[in-house]
């Protein structure tokens, strides 16, 4: 039997009628751009996260771009970020004129290592983008302390970590700005693209709301040049239906992670992810380390058994061809480079029987 990495159709089955009713309501309303459905979801998201304001936008990538625009990133600004992350983190930096400065990661959490940030700060540094990777928070206490010391803003890339907590505070709500992605594979996924920015800064919130409308406020009066970064009403309606189920889905992911950890406890080849003290991990991905150069062999075994898996990420950003002009070389970020050689994502929305089958295949490597 085939085991997908994530079966979004199966996830939607219990709420299918509710989703269809919400989508039909939008269709019949004629209110497809902005309007009450987007506003309702923004209010729900702000309440869920504890942020003062939530602004819906067209994707997680656009959430990063509009946030950097609101933070007035200009050519020559250096922005500190991890190299072990999805491309959009650095891509948005470059698209808004900034220069990414890559920092190595913590080997346990896969997140940016705060102890290696200060050595990368220069007179050109404008801010820090910590990424809460795979569903676990970076060390925001240390990161915020460094930012405050040096007068930097902090933009939390929480694309994979809505619901994750750091000492009781939700990822995305601890910095100057935070962003989420609602790509369908995320813990809170839309039925297409979508994203949001959250903040407690009313002035920044209003600026982002203006920038997402081509910088228009009021309509047809442009004080700044923005872009078309609006969240579709139909996506907002779907997200409003799904948001109340998020904690239930998080617990299913956490239960599967606990099962994997128990089943893999005896194996020396595989290192399960660790939930560090003070954090609540929501496992957007279940990232296993495979030691002894056996990652590709393990992936091949899973493929042979028709079990979904993925390598996040095979090439670190500092070694991507498009960033060659930044001058990074193999060996510059050794912890990151090792992670790229060892990580392997397993199906996470899985019951105990499924976890047992996956692990039985892995034990054959």
KAHUPE-V41421 format. One line per field, one symbol per residue. burial: I if it has 16 or more other C-alpha atoms within 10 Angstrom, else O. Layout:
BEGIN
burial=???
END
This chain:
BEGIN
burial=OOIIIIOOOOOOOOOOOOIOOIIOOIOOOOIIOIOOIIIOIIIIIIOOIIIIIIIIIIIIIIIIIIIIIIIOIIOOIIIIIIIIIIOIIIIIIIOIIIIIIIIIIIOOIIIIIIOOIOOOIOOOIIIIIIIIIIIIIIIIOOIIOIIOOIOIIIIIIIIIIIIIIIOOIIIIIIIIIIIIIIIOIIIIIIIOIIIIIIIIOOOIIOIIIIIIIIIIIOOOOOOOOIIOIIIIIIIIIIIIIIIOOIOOIIOIIIIIIOIIIOIIOOOOIIIIIOIOOOIIIIIIIIIIIIOOOIIIOIIIIIOOOOIIIIIIIOIIIIIOOOIOOOOIOOOOIOIIIOIIIIIIIIIIIIOOOIIIOIOOOIOOO
END
